[in-house]
Amino acid sequence: MRRRTPTAAVVAGRVRTLLAGCALAGAVLFGGQSAGAQEPPVGDPIAGRKVVHICSVCHGSDGIAKLPEAANLAGQNASYIIRQLMAFRDGSRKNETMTVLAAGLSNAQIADVAAYYSGIQIQVMKIPGQ
């Protein structure tokens, strides 16, 4: 039996379905915001610098982690930092140290810390394989 080659319209429909599925998966996995979602609060990086002394033991005042199990925060997206700190604070994300530390932060302090770390400019010096 001879196999039929799909038409361009069929292929285009499959590609649209695949792309829609990828977009949905990305939104679910990475916390994508819908068009009407509320913007995260804007923090003050100067105020954030005063708060990060708590964070700097693990994450560094420069945002480069001092411990292998800690994340680098330099240049990280502010809304991502805010979402993660709020998740630690409300218990939806679990880490013994982060849950305790985030519990003591106000919304304004979380936004300030995010503004501070996201405002650090980083430069890629070497890319493996290049």
KOLKOLSE-500502 format. One record per residue: chain; x, y, z of N, C-alpha, C in turn. Coordinates in Angstrom, 3 decimals. Layout:
% residues N
<r mol="A" n_east="X" n_north="Y" n_up="Z" ca_east="X" ca_north="Y" ca_up="Z" c_east="X" c_north="Y" c_up="Z"/>
...
END
This chain:
% residues 130
<r mol="A" n_east="0.832" n_north="-1.170" n_up="0.000" ca_east="0.000" ca_north="0.000" ca_up="0.000" c_east="0.883" c_north="1.241" c_up="0.000"/>
<r mol="A" n_east="0.535" n_north="2.194" n_up="-0.801" ca_east="1.339" ca_north="3.399" ca_up="-0.937" c_east="0.920" c_north="4.444" c_up="0.099"/>
<r mol="A" n_east="1.907" n_north="5.048" n_up="0.735" ca_east="1.630" ca_north="6.051" ca_up="1.764" c_east="1.452" c_north="7.411" c_up="1.105"/>
<r mol="A" n_east="0.432" n_north="8.156" n_up="1.574" ca_east="0.158" ca_north="9.472" ca_up="0.993" c_east="0.939" c_north="10.546" c_up="1.728"/>
<r mol="A" n_east="1.482" n_north="11.481" n_up="0.997" ca_east="2.183" ca_north="12.623" ca_up="1.575" c_east="1.143" c_north="13.659" c_up="1.991"/>
<r mol="A" n_east="1.230" n_north="14.169" n_up="3.252" ca_east="0.237" ca_north="15.154" ca_up="3.684" c_east="0.363" c_north="16.454" c_up="2.900"/>
<r mol="A" n_east="-0.740" n_north="17.121" n_up="2.733" ca_east="-0.736" ca_north="18.396" ca_up="2.015" c_east="-0.138" c_north="19.483" c_up="2.905"/>
<r mol="A" n_east="0.166" n_north="20.620" n_up="2.293" ca_east="0.741" ca_north="21.746" ca_up="3.040" c_east="-0.218" c_north="22.216" c_up="4.129"/>
<r mol="A" n_east="-1.512" n_north="22.195" n_up="3.863" ca_east="-2.503" ca_north="22.624" ca_up="4.847" c_east="-2.513" c_north="21.689" c_up="6.058"/>
<r mol="A" n_east="-2.377" n_north="20.401" n_up="5.822" ca_east="-2.344" ca_north="19.424" ca_up="6.915" c_east="-1.096" c_north="19.633" c_up="7.761"/>
<r mol="A" n_east="0.041" n_north="19.816" n_up="7.097" ca_east="1.295" ca_north="20.043" ca_up="7.822" c_east="1.209" c_north="21.332" c_up="8.632"/>
<r mol="A" n_east="0.691" n_north="22.393" n_up="8.037" ca_east="0.564" ca_north="23.668" ca_up="8.744" c_east="-0.342" c_north="23.518" c_up="9.968"/>
<r mol="A" n_east="-1.413" n_north="22.758" n_up="9.841" ca_east="-2.304" ca_north="22.524" ca_up="10.980" c_east="-1.606" c_north="21.773" c_up="12.097"/>
<r mol="A" n_east="-0.801" n_north="20.788" n_up="11.724" ca_east="-0.044" ca_north="20.030" ca_up="12.740" c_east="0.979" c_north="20.922" c_up="13.443"/>
<r mol="A" n_east="1.637" n_north="21.797" n_up="12.694" ca_east="2.621" ca_north="22.715" ca_up="13.277" c_east="1.935" c_north="23.673" c_up="14.246"/>
<r mol="A" n_east="0.754" n_north="24.213" n_up="13.855" ca_east="0.019" ca_north="25.111" ca_up="14.757" c_east="-0.369" c_north="24.394" c_up="16.036"/>
<r mol="A" n_east="-0.809" n_north="23.164" n_up="15.923" ca_east="-1.183" ca_north="22.381" ca_up="17.104" c_east="0.033" c_north="22.141" c_up="17.992"/>
<r mol="A" n_east="1.150" n_north="21.797" n_up="17.395" ca_east="2.383" ca_north="21.573" ca_up="18.145" c_east="2.832" c_north="22.847" c_up="18.859"/>
<r mol="A" n_east="2.810" n_north="23.986" n_up="18.161" ca_east="3.219" ca_north="25.249" ca_up="18.766" c_east="2.295" c_north="25.653" c_up="19.909"/>
<r mol="A" n_east="0.999" n_north="25.450" n_up="19.731" ca_east="0.052" ca_north="25.768" ca_up="20.800" c_east="0.315" c_north="24.897" c_up="22.025"/>
<r mol="A" n_east="0.617" n_north="23.626" n_up="21.789" ca_east="0.939" ca_north="22.724" ca_up="22.902" c_east="2.211" c_north="23.140" c_up="23.619"/>
<r mol="A" n_east="3.213" n_north="23.566" n_up="22.866" ca_east="4.465" ca_north="24.031" ca_up="23.479" c_east="4.234" c_north="25.297" c_up="24.299"/>
<r mol="A" n_east="3.429" n_north="26.212" n_up="23.777" ca_east="3.139" ca_north="27.440" ca_up="24.516" c_east="2.404" c_north="27.131" c_up="25.811"/>
<r mol="A" n_east="1.450" n_north="26.222" n_up="25.758" ca_east="0.710" ca_north="25.834" ca_up="26.956" c_east="1.634" c_north="25.155" c_up="27.959"/>
<r mol="A" n_east="2.488" n_north="24.270" n_up="27.501" ca_east="3.427" ca_north="23.591" ca_up="28.390" c_east="4.383" c_north="24.591" c_up="29.032"/>
<r mol="A" n_east="4.856" n_north="25.553" n_up="28.269" ca_east="5.742" ca_north="26.584" ca_up="28.819" c_east="5.058" c_north="27.414" c_up="29.882"/>
<r mol="A" n_east="3.800" n_north="27.765" n_up="29.646" ca_east="3.056" ca_north="28.543" ca_up="30.637" c_east="2.857" c_north="27.760" c_up="31.918"/>
<r mol="A" n_east="2.570" n_north="26.479" n_up="31.797" ca_east="2.364" ca_north="25.644" ca_up="32.983" c_east="3.680" c_north="25.417" c_up="33.716"/>
<r mol="A" n_east="4.727" n_north="25.070" n_up="32.997" ca_east="6.007" ca_north="24.755" ca_up="33.628" c_east="6.731" c_north="25.967" c_up="34.184"/>
<r mol="A" n_east="6.652" n_north="27.092" n_up="33.489" ca_east="7.461" ca_north="28.245" ca_up="33.871" c_east="6.646" c_north="29.398" c_up="34.413"/>
<r mol="A" n_east="5.395" n_north="29.164" n_up="34.722" ca_east="4.596" ca_north="30.201" ca_up="35.359" c_east="4.317" c_north="31.386" c_up="34.469"/>
<r mol="A" n_east="4.117" n_north="31.157" n_up="33.186" ca_east="3.826" ca_north="32.250" ca_up="32.279" c_east="2.590" c_north="33.015" c_up="32.700"/>
<r mol="A" n_east="2.599" n_north="34.318" n_up="32.439" ca_east="1.490" ca_north="35.165" ca_up="32.829" c_east="0.592" c_north="35.411" c_up="31.642"/>
<r mol="A" n_east="-0.696" n_north="35.492" n_up="31.905" ca_east="-1.626" ca_north="35.816" ca_up="30.842" c_east="-1.568" c_north="37.312" c_up="30.584"/>
<r mol="A" n_east="-2.165" n_north="37.755" n_up="29.480" ca_east="-2.097" ca_north="39.152" ca_up="29.091" c_east="-2.681" c_north="40.071" c_up="30.156"/>
<r mol="A" n_east="-3.674" n_north="39.631" n_up="30.904" ca_east="-4.300" ca_north="40.457" ca_up="31.916" c_east="-3.699" c_north="40.289" c_up="33.293"/>
<r mol="A" n_east="-2.582" n_north="39.598" n_up="33.405" ca_east="-1.985" ca_north="39.337" ca_up="34.714" c_east="-1.412" c_north="40.618" c_up="35.302"/>
<r mol="A" n_east="-1.451" n_north="40.693" n_up="36.617" ca_east="-0.941" ca_north="41.855" ca_up="37.318" c_east="0.580" c_north="41.860" c_up="37.280"/>
<r mol="A" n_east="1.161" n_north="43.043" n_up="37.023" ca_east="2.606" ca_north="43.183" ca_up="37.004" c_east="3.153" c_north="43.061" c_up="38.421"/>
<r mol="A" n_east="4.339" n_north="42.490" n_up="38.571" ca_east="4.930" ca_north="42.400" ca_up="39.902" c_east="5.269" c_north="43.793" c_up="40.410"/>
<r mol="A" n_east="5.314" n_north="43.980" n_up="41.733" ca_east="5.648" ca_north="45.294" ca_up="42.266" c_east="7.072" c_north="45.680" c_up="41.877"/>
<r mol="A" n_east="7.292" n_north="46.967" n_up="41.720" ca_east="8.621" ca_north="47.459" ca_up="41.367" c_east="9.343" c_north="47.781" c_up="42.664"/>
<r mol="A" n_east="10.504" n_north="47.200" n_up="42.834" ca_east="11.263" ca_north="47.407" ca_up="44.055" c_east="12.325" c_north="48.473" c_up="43.911"/>
<r mol="A" n_east="12.952" n_north="48.788" n_up="45.022" ca_east="14.019" ca_north="49.771" ca_up="45.088" c_east="15.341" c_north="49.038" c_up="45.303"/>
<r mol="A" n_east="16.236" n_north="49.057" n_up="44.312" ca_east="17.484" ca_north="48.309" ca_up="44.452" c_east="18.372" c_north="48.819" c_up="45.593"/>
<r mol="A" n_east="18.280" n_north="50.101" n_up="45.917" ca_east="19.070" ca_north="50.651" ca_up="47.024" c_east="18.577" c_north="50.061" c_up="48.346"/>
<r mol="A" n_east="17.250" n_north="50.009" n_up="48.513" ca_east="16.681" ca_north="49.379" ca_up="49.705" c_east="16.980" c_north="47.885" c_up="49.703"/>
<r mol="A" n_east="16.965" n_north="47.268" n_up="48.538" ca_east="17.263" ca_north="45.842" ca_up="48.419" c_east="18.672" c_north="45.515" c_up="48.854"/>
<r mol="A" n_east="19.592" n_north="46.430" n_up="48.575" ca_east="20.999" ca_north="46.212" ca_up="48.968" c_east="21.127" c_north="46.088" c_up="50.489"/>
<r mol="A" n_east="20.243" n_north="46.779" n_up="51.217" ca_east="20.276" ca_north="46.724" ca_up="52.679" c_east="19.698" c_north="45.410" c_up="53.210"/>
<r mol="A" n_east="18.852" n_north="44.767" n_up="52.402" ca_east="18.205" ca_north="43.515" ca_up="52.820" c_east="19.064" c_north="42.303" c_up="52.458"/>
<r mol="A" n_east="19.822" n_north="42.371" n_up="51.376" ca_east="20.522" ca_north="41.182" ca_up="50.873" c_east="21.658" c_north="40.691" c_up="51.746"/>
<r mol="A" n_east="21.980" n_north="41.402" n_up="52.819" ca_east="23.010" ca_north="40.871" ca_up="53.720" c_east="22.592" c_north="39.497" c_up="54.237"/>
<r mol="A" n_east="21.285" n_north="39.285" n_up="54.375" ca_east="20.746" ca_north="37.985" ca_up="54.788" c_east="20.998" c_north="36.958" c_up="53.675"/>
<r mol="A" n_east="20.781" n_north="37.371" n_up="52.447" ca_east="20.873" ca_north="36.483" ca_up="51.284" c_east="22.318" c_north="36.184" c_up="50.893"/>
<r mol="A" n_east="23.197" n_north="37.147" n_up="51.179" ca_east="24.554" ca_north="37.079" ca_up="50.634" c_east="25.388" c_north="35.917" c_up="51.170"/>
<r mol="A" n_east="25.009" n_north="35.374" n_up="52.311" ca_east="25.754" ca_north="34.233" ca_up="52.843" c_east="25.769" c_north="33.085" c_up="51.827"/>
<r mol="A" n_east="24.644" n_north="32.844" n_up="51.203" ca_east="24.537" ca_north="31.753" ca_up="50.211" c_east="24.618" c_north="32.257" c_up="48.773"/>
<r mol="A" n_east="23.905" n_north="33.377" n_up="48.491" ca_east="23.772" ca_north="33.849" ca_up="47.118" c_east="24.800" c_north="34.917" c_up="46.743"/>
<r mol="A" n_east="25.560" n_north="35.404" n_up="47.721" ca_east="26.568" ca_north="36.427" ca_up="47.464" c_east="25.955" c_north="37.804" c_up="47.304"/>
<r mol="A" n_east="26.653" n_north="38.833" n_up="47.771" ca_east="26.156" ca_north="40.200" ca_up="47.584" c_east="26.227" c_north="40.586" c_up="46.111"/>
<r mol="A" n_east="27.083" n_north="39.875" n_up="45.363" ca_east="27.184" ca_north="40.104" ca_up="43.920" c_east="26.247" c_north="39.206" c_up="43.107"/>
<r mol="A" n_east="25.458" n_north="38.379" n_up="43.813" ca_east="24.503" ca_north="37.503" ca_up="43.132" c_east="25.092" c_north="36.218" c_up="42.613"/>
<r mol="A" n_east="26.379" n_north="35.990" n_up="42.844" ca_east="27.031" ca_north="34.753" ca_up="42.427" c_east="27.071" c_north="33.841" c_up="43.650"/>
<r mol="A" n_east="26.421" n_north="32.695" n_up="43.539" ca_east="26.244" ca_north="31.779" ca_up="44.676" c_east="27.580" c_north="31.386" c_up="45.291"/>
<r mol="A" n_east="27.594" n_north="31.339" n_up="46.615" ca_east="28.785" ca_north="30.937" ca_up="47.360" c_east="28.733" c_north="29.457" c_up="47.725"/>
<r mol="A" n_east="27.561" n_north="28.866" n_up="47.631" ca_east="27.373" ca_north="27.452" ca_up="47.930" c_east="26.865" c_north="26.746" c_up="46.684"/>
<r mol="A" n_east="27.272" n_north="25.492" n_up="46.463" ca_east="26.843" ca_north="24.791" ca_up="45.245" c_east="25.336" c_north="24.553" c_up="45.165"/>
<r mol="A" n_east="24.644" n_north="24.490" n_up="46.295" ca_east="23.198" ca_north="24.245" ca_up="46.270" c_east="22.374" c_north="25.528" c_up="46.168"/>
<r mol="A" n_east="23.043" n_north="26.684" n_up="46.152" ca_east="22.344" ca_north="27.968" ca_up="46.048" c_east="22.335" c_north="28.438" c_up="44.592"/>
<r mol="A" n_east="21.289" n_north="29.171" n_up="44.240" ca_east="21.149" ca_north="29.684" ca_up="42.872" c_east="21.932" c_north="30.978" c_up="42.694"/>
<r mol="A" n_east="22.460" n_north="31.189" n_up="41.494" ca_east="23.010" ca_north="32.492" ca_up="41.127" c_east="21.832" c_north="33.420" c_up="40.872"/>
<r mol="A" n_east="21.847" n_north="34.596" n_up="41.456" ca_east="20.735" ca_north="35.528" ca_up="41.304" c_east="21.098" c_north="36.766" c_up="40.491"/>
<r mol="A" n_east="22.377" n_north="36.990" n_up="40.226" ca_east="22.808" ca_north="38.164" ca_up="39.465" c_east="22.149" c_north="38.173" c_up="38.090"/>
<r mol="A" n_east="21.465" n_north="39.271" n_up="37.789" ca_east="20.840" ca_north="39.429" ca_up="36.488" c_east="19.576" c_north="38.612" c_up="36.279"/>
<r mol="A" n_east="19.124" n_north="37.891" n_up="37.295" ca_east="17.905" ca_north="37.080" ca_up="37.169" c_east="16.697" c_north="38.006" c_up="37.003"/>
<r mol="A" n_east="15.699" n_north="37.548" n_up="36.314" ca_east="14.476" ca_north="38.314" ca_up="36.085" c_east="13.806" c_north="38.643" c_up="37.424"/>
<r mol="A" n_east="13.462" n_north="39.913" n_up="37.645" ca_east="12.876" ca_north="40.359" ca_up="38.918" c_east="11.572" c_north="39.645" c_up="39.232"/>
<r mol="A" n_east="10.705" n_north="39.478" n_up="38.243" ca_east="9.417" ca_north="38.826" ca_up="38.519" c_east="9.620" c_north="37.367" c_up="38.911"/>
<r mol="A" n_east="10.644" n_north="36.722" n_up="38.377" ca_east="10.953" ca_north="35.349" ca_up="38.764" c_east="11.387" c_north="35.295" c_up="40.231"/>
<r mol="A" n_east="12.294" n_north="36.191" n_up="40.618" ca_east="12.748" ca_north="36.233" ca_up="42.011" c_east="11.572" c_north="36.481" c_up="42.946"/>
<r mol="A" n_east="10.712" n_north="37.417" n_up="42.582" ca_east="9.538" ca_north="37.729" ca_up="43.411" c_east="8.649" c_north="36.500" c_up="43.562"/>
<r mol="A" n_east="8.349" n_north="35.823" n_up="42.446" ca_east="7.477" ca_north="34.633" ca_up="42.511" c_east="8.090" c_north="33.547" c_up="43.385"/>
<r mol="A" n_east="9.402" n_north="33.341" n_up="43.264" ca_east="10.037" ca_north="32.278" ca_up="44.039" c_east="10.066" c_north="32.617" c_up="45.524"/>
<r mol="A" n_east="10.399" n_north="33.854" n_up="45.872" ca_east="10.417" ca_north="34.238" ca_up="47.286" c_east="9.023" c_north="34.156" c_up="47.897"/>
<r mol="A" n_east="8.017" n_north="34.562" n_up="47.149" ca_east="6.645" ca_north="34.470" ca_up="47.661" c_east="6.216" c_north="33.007" c_up="47.816"/>
<r mol="A" n_east="6.674" n_north="32.163" n_up="46.908" ca_east="6.353" ca_north="30.731" ca_up="47.007" c_east="7.032" c_north="30.105" c_up="48.225"/>
<r mol="A" n_east="8.264" n_north="30.498" n_up="48.511" ca_east="8.921" ca_north="30.020" ca_up="49.733" c_east="8.171" c_north="30.527" c_up="50.958"/>
<r mol="A" n_east="7.762" n_north="31.789" n_up="50.906" ca_east="7.082" ca_north="32.393" ca_up="52.054" c_east="5.733" c_north="31.749" c_up="52.328"/>
<r mol="A" n_east="4.968" n_north="31.453" n_up="51.266" ca_east="3.635" ca_north="30.855" ca_up="51.491" c_east="3.660" c_north="29.334" c_up="51.594"/>
<r mol="A" n_east="4.844" n_north="28.731" n_up="51.429" ca_east="4.987" ca_north="27.293" ca_up="51.606" c_east="4.709" c_north="26.463" c_up="50.374"/>
<r mol="A" n_east="4.388" n_north="27.094" n_up="49.237" ca_east="4.124" ca_north="26.317" ca_up="48.027" c_east="5.425" c_north="25.820" c_up="47.385"/>
<r mol="A" n_east="6.553" n_north="26.403" n_up="47.751" ca_east="7.863" ca_north="25.888" ca_up="47.358" c_east="8.615" c_north="25.586" c_up="48.648"/>
<r mol="A" n_east="9.251" n_north="24.441" n_up="48.690" ca_east="9.860" ca_north="23.949" ca_up="49.938" c_east="11.385" c_north="24.004" c_up="49.903"/>
<r mol="A" n_east="11.941" n_north="24.625" n_up="50.925" ca_east="13.361" ca_north="24.583" ca_up="51.228" c_east="13.474" c_north="25.123" c_up="52.644"/>
<r mol="A" n_east="14.047" n_north="24.328" n_up="53.516" ca_east="14.050" ca_north="24.677" ca_up="54.940" c_east="14.615" c_north="26.077" c_up="55.199"/>
<r mol="A" n_east="15.766" n_north="26.372" n_up="54.644" ca_east="16.406" ca_north="27.664" ca_up="54.874" c_east="15.620" c_north="28.800" c_up="54.240"/>
<r mol="A" n_east="15.252" n_north="28.634" n_up="52.958" ca_east="14.552" ca_north="29.706" ca_up="52.250" c_east="13.171" c_north="29.979" c_up="52.842"/>
<r mol="A" n_east="12.490" n_north="28.946" n_up="53.291" ca_east="11.163" ca_north="29.142" ca_up="53.884" c_east="11.264" c_north="30.001" c_up="55.141"/>
<r mol="A" n_east="12.251" n_north="29.722" n_up="55.981" ca_east="12.438" ca_north="30.498" ca_up="57.211" c_east="12.807" c_north="31.943" c_up="56.882"/>
<r mol="A" n_east="13.763" n_north="32.126" n_up="55.966" ca_east="14.200" ca_north="33.479" ca_up="55.634" c_east="13.116" c_north="34.290" c_up="54.932"/>
<r mol="A" n_east="12.414" n_north="33.688" n_up="53.994" ca_east="11.377" ca_north="34.407" ca_up="53.250" c_east="10.198" c_north="34.771" c_up="54.135"/>
<r mol="A" n_east="9.945" n_north="33.976" n_up="55.160" ca_east="8.821" ca_north="34.259" ca_up="56.068" c_east="8.961" c_north="35.625" c_up="56.723"/>
<r mol="A" n_east="10.186" n_north="36.088" n_up="56.914" ca_east="10.412" ca_north="37.373" ca_up="57.561" c_east="10.436" c_north="38.562" c_up="56.620"/>
<r mol="A" n_east="10.207" n_north="38.348" n_up="55.339" ca_east="10.257" ca_north="39.437" ca_up="54.361" c_east="8.866" c_north="39.954" c_up="54.024"/>
<r mol="A" n_east="8.727" n_north="41.269" n_up="53.976" ca_east="7.476" ca_north="41.883" ca_up="53.526" c_east="7.434" c_north="41.851" c_up="51.996"/>
<r mol="A" n_east="6.271" n_north="42.164" n_up="51.424" ca_east="6.160" ca_north="42.242" ca_up="49.958" c_east="7.133" c_north="43.286" c_up="49.406"/>
<r mol="A" n_east="7.255" n_north="44.425" n_up="50.103" ca_east="8.149" ca_north="45.483" ca_up="49.637" c_east="9.604" c_north="45.013" c_up="49.687"/>
<r mol="A" n_east="9.994" n_north="44.314" n_up="50.739" ca_east="11.365" ca_north="43.813" ca_up="50.824" c_east="11.658" c_north="42.783" c_up="49.742"/>
<r mol="A" n_east="10.687" n_north="41.940" n_up="49.452" ca_east="10.858" ca_north="40.957" ca_up="48.371" c_east="11.075" c_north="41.680" c_up="47.044"/>
<r mol="A" n_east="10.270" n_north="42.700" n_up="46.775" ca_east="10.423" ca_north="43.469" ca_up="45.533" c_east="11.770" c_north="44.186" c_up="45.506"/>
<r mol="A" n_east="12.219" n_north="44.694" n_up="46.653" ca_east="13.509" ca_north="45.386" ca_up="46.725" c_east="14.668" c_north="44.426" c_up="46.455"/>
<r mol="A" n_east="14.629" n_north="43.240" n_up="47.053" ca_east="15.665" ca_north="42.231" ca_up="46.821" c_east="15.695" c_north="41.849" c_up="45.338"/>
<r mol="A" n_east="14.521" n_north="41.664" n_up="44.751" ca_east="14.432" ca_north="41.314" ca_up="43.330" c_east="15.009" c_north="42.430" c_up="42.462"/>
<r mol="A" n_east="14.703" n_north="43.679" n_up="42.806" ca_east="15.232" ca_north="44.811" ca_up="42.043" c_east="16.753" c_north="44.872" c_up="42.144"/>
<r mol="A" n_east="17.277" n_north="44.594" n_up="43.338" ca_east="18.725" ca_north="44.621" ca_up="43.530" c_east="19.413" c_north="43.542" c_up="42.694"/>
<r mol="A" n_east="19.005" n_north="42.282" n_up="42.886" ca_east="19.682" ca_north="41.195" ca_up="42.175" c_east="19.458" c_north="41.265" c_up="40.662"/>
<r mol="A" n_east="18.260" n_north="41.649" n_up="40.224" ca_east="18.010" ca_north="41.706" ca_up="38.778" c_east="18.763" c_north="42.860" c_up="38.131"/>
<r mol="A" n_east="19.120" n_north="43.865" n_up="38.925" ca_east="19.848" ca_north="45.009" ca_up="38.396" c_east="21.335" c_north="44.786" c_up="38.227"/>
<r mol="A" n_east="21.845" n_north="43.673" n_up="38.731" ca_east="23.270" ca_north="43.366" ca_up="38.568" c_east="23.497" c_north="42.915" c_up="37.131"/>
<r mol="A" n_east="24.417" n_north="43.571" n_up="36.458" ca_east="24.726" ca_north="43.206" ca_up="35.078" c_east="25.798" c_north="42.131" c_up="35.069"/>
<r mol="A" n_east="25.551" n_north="41.104" n_up="34.284" ca_east="26.514" ca_north="40.022" ca_up="34.162" c_east="27.002" c_north="39.942" c_up="32.731"/>
<r mol="A" n_east="28.163" n_north="39.359" n_up="32.554" ca_east="28.732" ca_north="39.200" ca_up="31.220" c_east="29.169" c_north="37.747" c_up="31.057"/>
<r mol="A" n_east="28.773" n_north="37.159" n_up="29.944" ca_east="29.193" ca_north="35.800" ca_up="29.636" c_east="30.604" c_north="35.879" c_up="29.076"/>
<r mol="A" n_east="31.510" n_north="35.171" n_up="29.740" ca_east="32.906" ca_north="35.220" ca_up="29.339" c_east="33.297" c_north="34.029" c_up="28.444"/>
<r mol="A" n_east="32.678" n_north="32.889" n_up="28.682" ca_east="33.043" ca_north="31.705" ca_up="27.925" c_east="31.802" c_north="30.832" c_up="27.761"/>
<r mol="A" n_east="31.600" n_north="30.358" n_up="26.576" ca_east="30.515" ca_north="29.433" ca_up="26.274" c_east="31.156" c_north="28.095" c_up="25.909"/>
<r mol="A" n_east="30.809" n_north="27.026" n_up="26.629" ca_east="31.403" ca_north="25.716" ca_up="26.316" c_east="31.212" c_north="25.336" c_up="24.853"/>
<r mol="A" n_east="32.247" n_north="24.810" n_up="24.255" ca_east="32.159" ca_north="24.352" ca_up="22.868" c_east="32.428" c_north="25.411" c_up="21.841"/>
<r mol="A" n_east="32.730" n_north="26.618" n_up="22.279" ca_east="33.020" ca_north="27.694" ca_up="21.309" c_east="34.405" c_north="28.206" c_up="21.470"/>
END
